[in-house]
Structure formats: C-alpha cells, structure tokens
Amino acid sequence: MSQDAPTVTVWQASRDLSVGAPALHVQPITVALGSVSEDYLPIDEPPTGELRFPISQGELIPRSALGPSTTEPIRIVTLGVDPLHAPIDLSSGDRVDIWSTPSDSPMSGPVSSIDASSGPNRVLENVLVETVSADSMGRQLAVVVRVAPNDVAVLVQASRAGVIDLVAVPALSQSLPS
C-alpha cells in the first residue's frame, strides 16, 4: 500500500465482542481501507444496537455487525461467584457457560451422596453477562446475566444447590442467534 493512501478512523474491538451484546469494548484506529472504508463504522458513528455475530479482539467493526436490540423477553439474574470460579477478565458483554457443583451449605441443605458424586453439571450455555462487580470485601463477584424467562428457575435452583463456575465462551466458539 502506498504511504499516500487516504486513511479513515474507524472502531476496532479492544477485546472479544459477543453475539447479542452491545459493542462496549471498542477503540478508534486509523487505517487505509480504500474502497471498502464504507463497510466499517467510522468513529463519528457510535456503535449502537447489539452484535449480530462475534468479533475478535483487534478486528475492525463492520457496519453489518450491529443490529437492533433484541425484543425477546429476558430476565436479569445476579449470581454470587467466587473470583477463582470465573474468568479473570470477565466483563460486560462476555458470554459464559454456567456450571454448578452440588455442595453442602446452609442455603442448599444437605446433599445426598448421589448428588455429590455426580460432579459438576452444565446449567446453561452461552449466557450473556450484563455486568460484573466485586463486593467490598473481595469475597464474591456479583455477576449479572441475561437469560430467557423459562431458564430462571433452573439457574436460581443451581445457584442455591451448589458452587457456581463460569466458563468463558470465546468469540469464535459462539453460536449465532437463530
């Protein structure tokens, strides 16, 4: 490419961006795109809506990646998660699989030997993280997730019956919405 090629400043993903999430983690970058510059979102157009497909860290944000926000019914559920049971860099807009391992705790009551030997169970797959915050004592993360209304009961039951683990779903492994 010629050094005199015209450049344009567009949005670039500063981390992996998930399907269904807003484009929260973006940064401006100046590049020479030539005839395809109109295909990418310039910085004078803030990214709005939700991502229609995943975008990996470092990729430019194409206009086609953003669509209107979903109108499907959702519920917002907060999970208490030990920091060692979640990805270190967990952030808003990430996607996770939610696992539960049965435990004896005052909240869940005694666990039968059958439940305890069954090990971890995947409760929900490919769940969108709304927000993540640590409590003031640093003992738990409050992870707020977006789920379908019919998934609330199973998620609440799993959170009361055992230890919750969150497993990151990398952008390239995410399924596209149907």
N, C-alpha and C positions, 0 to 999 in steps of 0.2 A: 504494500500500500504506500502511496506517495505521502511524504511528510506534509504536503499541502492539502490533503484531503479534508473536506469540511467535517467538523465534529458536531456532535449533539450531546447534551447531558440528559441521561435517562435514569430510571430507577433500576437498582441491582439488589438482589437478595443478599442480605448480610448474614443469613443463616438459612437452613432449610425451611421452606414455607409449605404448610399443609393444605390439603384439599379442604374446602369449606371454611377456612379461616380467613380473616382479613389479612391483607399484606402489611403486617405490623413491623417487620424487621427488614427495612429497606434503606438503602443509602444511594446518594447520587454518584454517578460515574460519567465521565466524558469519554466518548468513543467515536470512532469514524465508522458509520454503518452504511454509508452510501444510499443506494436506492431502497433499502429496507428500513430506513430510520422511522418511517411512519408506522411500522409494525410494533414499535416499542413505546412504552409510556414515558413521555418526557416529564421532567421534574415540575413543570408548571401545571401538570395534571396529577393531583394527589391520587394514589391508588385507593379506590373505594369499591365496596362490594366484597364478595367472597371469591376465593380462588377456585377455579373450575378444575384445575389439575395441579399436582405438586410442582414446586420449583426448587431446585437445589441451590445451596449456597454458592454465590458468585455468578449465577445466571442473571441475565437481564430480564426485566418483567415485560412480557409481551402484552399488548392490549387484549388479546384473546384469552388471557389467563383469568381476567376478572369478569365476574358476572354479578347479577343482582343478589342481594342477601336472600337466604332461604326463607320460605314462608311455612315450612313444615313445623308442626308443633314440637317444641323442645322443652326440656326441664333442665334446670341448673342444680347440680348436686355438689356439695362440698365434702371432700374426703380428707380425713386426717391420715397423713402418711409419714412414716419415719424417713428422714432425709436419706438414709442408706438404702431405702427401698424404692427410690425414684432416680431417674437420670439426673446427673449433677447439673446439667444446664437446662433443665426443664423450664419451659417458658410458655406464655400465652401463645396460642396458635399451633402448638405441637399436637401430635396425635400419639396416643398410647394404647396398649392393651392393658386391661386391668385384671390382675390375678389376686386370688385370696387363698391363704393357707389357714386352715382351721387352727384355733388356739383355745386354751383355757384362759378365760379372762372374766372379770366381774360382769362385763357388759354382755358377753355371749353365753355365759353359763358353762357348765362342764361339756366337754367334747367327748363323744363316745370314741372308743378305740377304733371303730371302723372309720369315723370321720378323720381322726388324727392320722391314721395310716394312709389315707387316700392322697395326702400331699396337696400341692398347690392345684387350684382349679382356675382356668381362664373364665372370668365372669363376663367381660365384654371386650370386643375387638375394635380397634381403630377409632377410639373415642377422642373427640376434640377437647383440648384443655383451654378453658376460658382464662383463668388466672392462677398464679402460684404465689403464695406468700408464706413467710416463716413466722411462727409465733414469737413473742418477745423473749421467751426462754430458749428458743432454738431447738426444742424437743420434737416438734412436728411441723410438717408443711401442711398448709391448708391449700389443697388442690381442688379447684372448682372445674367441673367437667360438664359438658353439654351432652345430654342423652335424650333418646326418644321417651315419651311418657310410659310406654309399656316396659322399659328397662329399669325404671326407678326402683321397683320393689326388689328385684334381684340384686341390684347394686347396694341398696341400703342393707339388705339381709347379709350380703357378703362382707360389708364393712363392719357389721356388728359381730359376725361369727368368726372373724379371723384377722390375720395380718394382711394388709393390702400392699401389693407390689405393683408398680407402674413400669411397663416395659416400652421403651421408645419404638415408634414405627417410623423408620427413616422415610424421607420423601419418596425415594424410588420404589419403596415397598407398599405405598399407599394405594388402595383401590379407589377408582374414580366413582363418584356418586352415580347412582342409576337413574 
